[in-house]
Amino acid sequence: MQDKRFKVAHKEALIGVGLVVINFAVWFGFAYGLGSGDPLEYRYVFGFPAWFFYSCMAGTVFMIVCIWLAMKLFFQDISLEEEDEQK
C-alpha cells in the first residue's frame, strides 16, 4: 500500500508544473505577441512598453494570485511524521 503522503505530493507537484506552464504561456504570449512588431509602433503602459508591462509586471501579479488560489484550494497540510500502521 502506497503512503498517502506520496499521492498528495504527486498531485501538488503536478499542480506546480501546471502553474509553471501557465506562467510561461502568459509570459511568452505577451512578450512575443505584443513585442514582435516595430518598436516605433509600441504602445506604452506606465512608461513601459506594453509587451514588457503585461508579460513581466502584470504577469507576475497574475501568477501570484494563481499560486495563492492554488494553495488555498488544492494544497493541504500533511504530517511528515511516519504514521503507525498498527492503529
C-alpha positions in Angstrom: 0.0 0.0 0.0 1.4 3.4 -1.0 1.7 6.1 1.6 -1.0 8.7 1.3 1.7 11.5 1.6 3.2 10.4 -1.8 -0.2 10.6 -3.5 -0.7 14.2 -2.1 2.8 15.2 -3.0 2.4 13.9 -6.6 -0.8 15.8 -7.0 0.7 19.0 -5.7 3.8 18.6 -7.9 1.6 18.3 -11.0 -0.3 21.5 -9.9 3.1 23.2 -9.6 4.2 22.1 -13.1 0.8 23.3 -14.4 1.4 26.7 -12.8 4.9 26.9 -14.4 3.4 26.1 -17.8 0.7 28.8 -17.4 3.4 31.3 -16.3 5.5 30.6 -19.4 2.5 30.7 -21.7 1.4 34.1 -20.3 5.0 35.5 -20.4 5.7 34.2 -23.9 2.3 35.2 -25.3 2.6 38.8 -24.2 6.3 39.2 -24.8 6.3 37.9 -28.3 2.8 38.6 -29.2 2.9 42.3 -28.4 6.7 42.8 -28.7 7.2 41.3 -32.2 6.3 44.5 -34.1 8.2 47.6 -34.9 9.5 49.3 -31.8 8.4 52.7 -33.1 4.8 51.4 -33.0 4.9 50.1 -29.5 2.2 51.2 -27.0 3.2 52.1 -23.5 1.7 51.4 -20.1 3.0 53.4 -17.2 6.1 54.3 -19.3 6.9 50.7 -20.1 6.4 49.0 -23.5 3.0 47.2 -23.3 4.7 43.8 -24.0 7.0 44.2 -21.0 4.3 45.5 -18.7 1.9 42.7 -19.4 4.4 39.9 -19.6 6.6 40.8 -16.7 4.7 43.1 -14.3 1.0 42.2 -14.8 2.0 38.5 -15.4 3.8 38.4 -12.1 0.7 39.8 -10.3 -1.5 37.3 -12.1 0.8 34.4 -11.2 0.9 35.4 -7.5 -2.9 35.4 -7.5 -3.0 32.0 -9.3 -0.5 30.5 -6.8 -2.4 31.9 -3.8 -5.6 30.3 -5.2 -3.9 27.0 -5.8 -2.5 27.0 -2.3 -6.0 27.7 -0.8 -8.0 25.4 -3.0 -5.8 22.4 -3.8 -2.9 22.1 -1.3 -3.3 20.6 2.1 -1.2 20.3 5.2 0.1 16.8 5.9 2.2 15.4 8.7 5.7 14.5 7.6 6.0 12.1 10.6 5.6 8.4 9.8 2.3 7.0 10.8 1.9 3.8 12.7 0.2 1.2 10.5 -1.0 -0.7 13.7 -3.6 1.8 14.9 
